[in-house]
Amino acid sequence: MPATTDFELTLEELRAVTRYAADCAQQTLILVAKACPQDPRPAAALEAARVFADGAPRSRLQRTAAVAANRAGREAPSEAARHAAYAAGSAAAAAYLHPLAKHTQLGHILGAAVHAARAAESSRGGDPVVAEYVLDAAAKRMTPQVRGVLDRYPRAPDGRSRQAQLLRRLDQLLRDPAPPTRVVDDPGPFFHGTRADVRPGDLLSPGHRSNYGSGRAMRHIYVTASSEGAPLAAELARGDGPPRVYRVQPLGTLEDDPNVTDKRFPGNPTRSYRTLEPLRVLEEVHGWTTPPAELVARLRAGLGGLAELGIEAMD
């Protein structure tokens, strides 16, 4: 610890911050591993971070590993690999967060997540929505203990560089209240695309495993008022049966689907929604237009590439 401090920062809090940084960096380590399979330095930096986070004393190991990972980043052949290596280096450097009320210290807390977002974005052709997914996951990953540490530091300033913009955005996600949920007044009709074989009167309820992404249990069920959206969802859904489209009646309040409206399509032109309540099946829709095979293949490949980075872009 430096001789001059602005507040208390315990060893356990340092460990928590370092663990958080390592978890944020982990998801894009695959990018540098693919680009530089013979370079062990970024992985070693993550390991050094976890050694300290798991209870070992802080030592030169974290400092030297961070320096080595950053050097690997400078030598990396692509921007994506470079920032993935920097993310690992930032995780090891998180162990040296100082209790000084300066915004420059935010890099020790949030730097790994920001570099991971930049790496993921670069790996997908500079798509800013991909960075938004990574930052959103980093915000959700933050524990109350690490959030308590973050609140002792000034907010991230505005900046022109992409790195500064991403840091500011993550800081906003963590500290600003979420915007109020928009009241959905769409008159419908509403549709649901799936491979499940159901009958009129059946209820489609939340709580089941998702047909997309990780397959995790979902708190919401999704619906669209777009005649094109449901067939596409049906084609992309996992399952053995044929794709099916149903006209449904939502039995609860609808809210905008944040998978698309908060990131890809502000204003919800796709008319995509979700609800915590069941959908009542009214009828199966026949004769819908099958989405182009090349579009389905492109979306499947894109979702697979995002899943490799730990990004759940469609649940």
Sequence and secondary structure as in RCSB ss.txt:
>XXXX:A:sequence
MPATTDFELTLEELRAVTRYAADCAQQTLILVAKACPQDPRPAAALEAARVFADGAPRSRLQRTAAVAANRAGRE
APSEAARHAAYAAGSAAAAAYLHPLAKHTQLGHILGAAVHAARAAESSRGGDPVVAEYVLDAAAKRMTPQVRGVL
DRYPRAPDGRSRQAQLLRRLDQLLRDPAPPTRVVDDPGPFFHGTRADVRPGDLLSPGHRSNYGSGRAMRHIYVTA
SSEGAPLAAELARGDGPPRVYRVQPLGTLEDDPNVTDKRFPGNPTRSYRTLEPLRVLEEVHGWTTPPAELVARLR
AGLGGLAELGIEAMD
>XXXX:A:secstr
  SS SS   HHHHHHHHHHHHHHHHTTHHHHHHH TT  HHHHHHHHHHHHHTT    HHHHHHHHHHHHHHHH
 SSHHHHHHHHHHHHHHHGGG      GGGHHHHHHHHHHHHHHHHHHTTT HHHHHHHHHHHHHH  HHHHHHH
TTS      SSHHHHHHHHHHHHHHS             EEEEES    TT EE TTSB SSTT  B S EEEES
 TTHHHHHHHHS SSS  EEEEEEE S  EE TTTTTTT TT TT EEEESS EEEEEEE S     HHHHHHHH
HHHHHHHHTT     
